[in-house]
Amino acid sequence: MFRTRRPHRWRLALALAPIIALVAACGPGSGTGAPHSEVVLKVVDPGNSGPIAVGKRDGDFDRALAPLGARIEWVTTTPGFSSMLKLFNTGQLDVSGAAFSPVVGALSKDVPVRIVAVQDPAGKDQSGIIAHPGSGIRSVADLVGRRVAVNPAGKGEYILLAALAQAGIPADKVTRVPLQQKEAASAFATGKVDAWASFLVPYQEAKANGGIELATEASIGSKDNSVVVFRTEILDRRPDIAAKYLEVLRDLTARQRANPAGSENVFEQTGPRALTGPRLADALRIDAEATDPRLPRDSDAADLAEIVNLFADNGVITRRITAADIFYDLRSKLTPEQLTALKER
């Protein structure tokens, strides 16, 4: 009997060996990239500038995430976090840069996202309110009775409300026209709105084309800091991936400060996406001021509360969400080694 069974066991072991090897290769932490075990992190495509663009070009994120069984998929979106909410709701997007204000707006609508990191202010002259050159508007006070484009429950609406409050003008004296950045750019260019509360590239382009600057985030004392946002499901399932993404982003941001020119015109040196002249010089100045993304502090909760209250007082949101609703407690999910990698410098 022994002679008849041993060959059967031997043949069975040979038959099972490839299956066992395949299972081992596809197991957690194997880093093999097997389709059914790999985590695909869907991140907003960074375009032609910034530290994330450098990381995309050089493969920094995929190289760091591969040992965790994860990789990046770059997603092309329209400008402005508040225009991306459907993508987060449907799982088509996992990670994006943003600001406090649109995340407050998103959470008031139960979009499943959380802030994992905050960046201290830099470049607050890159966003603000501009008037159409033919409108005759030359100050915030001149906005009374006029139409101003804002991305609803986002940075544009925050900037306008904060500027009006600073000037002592009731918000209902100005008509807020809810438009996302792409539609607002067209409405502003054709004079369908008198002014536009905007930010970053669209704002700078409109200003360069003759828009009259009425206020900036700097002049209104904006509390709307930049943040890094993750879809909550990813954070709950794989906080280690979020921590590694932040670690890479921090290193890339430090490299940007040290060499601002390396973070501009990353993919294209010429063409519509490439910056030249005064706009390039301005971008390099801001790049040199960039601050590291860091885990939230208590002071961030106070800044966030100001935005929540401004939105709630003006009917933008219907419930006053708190910092606990918005900030994800990544600290409690990480190992001491992972926390050390995210320690403030």
Steps between C-alpha positions, in 0.01 A plus 500: 500500500775739579648450155168582333427812706835677496501569124143636528607740777805603299293566187244694707775716649631578152151589382440730794837675490411751226173582675673555834763719332230706328310550824818605679586743222157659513486527877503827697829686499645294219538808280461290184226717357256211452178651363265372769720602795655823376371831637459757224512847653315743273664843526421829327739551210737785594538654156826668407625639831547433869655228714239238407576555131867431573404187693284384210777558245772333705287216640557593865150406614481163324851410615413574863156336488602180318621321818153565646329341202375832365544726200371835372241557230494862386153646446438806283241730660359849467660772718371537855436235765128581521461390137641154586249387762318260269831327425562444870143379552532240226850381591657645185732720707684435828745787557510870425640825618234742624436770758294509819198666337405246230554213743257668741257522208560135408451369854177696534378288206634176655768448235728225644827694527725617783796734537822319593752787476515880503747741340569833664420807287706584192407690188195677638524754219418224252127501575246776549226704334537657156258729318431498128694795351185643343290478816611827660562311827813611682445390862319239707242767590418535129376139496170598660220417258737314267538137390807313621593148386600261779557128516222410747598386851864532398793741504340754268189532714714517813719778358198709398320457834815579697570811291143625540510440876829688525346794311185493714276416204209257556542193281147534359595831339706310242369231266711186521492310171590133563742386230794262500831639380471398133150644457588807708798578277271511197235707678762748620669532161168572327374745764212280617619563856645824630771342716646165594631358828759255375833334575832375367548456123153618382527806725848587379398456136196725539708763677767484229226558242396831655290406804499763778618354831273609787624280783728204562509228760785693660301824524195333657701299754391167355496195725443267205821298515600240243442136594543143378174304477443124482189298441406362841478138387870503403595650837303240694630210292863601440625788718855383424451595135380849598803542727742396225333733248541790745862406568581515129309827455692659791834402345395635160384827658836543672671446165273763345603757761866426436464513120180681395592491130493121509130503584383717211442395140556144613369325187474779244743787453289666230133520413186609685588321825854639523563811706728779381586858588334667800268206568794259520688738730193527723460122510866454597455747786203303634678167451784621721250581778323161495451340840501129582168317532468407868255322725232740633559706817253648751545841337371356173174408672454866601559621143262238370230610744513856361425368151221272626338791684530737201334241275230412753419864576448568129296192419774325298476192724210386718693341787810608688740212455802480729870431466432145618273454196762635260847402624593132483691374805787346304729518803307230681528262202876514445803329646769705682724463192229634269435794732870581513504525120223761523652699786504875439832641387 
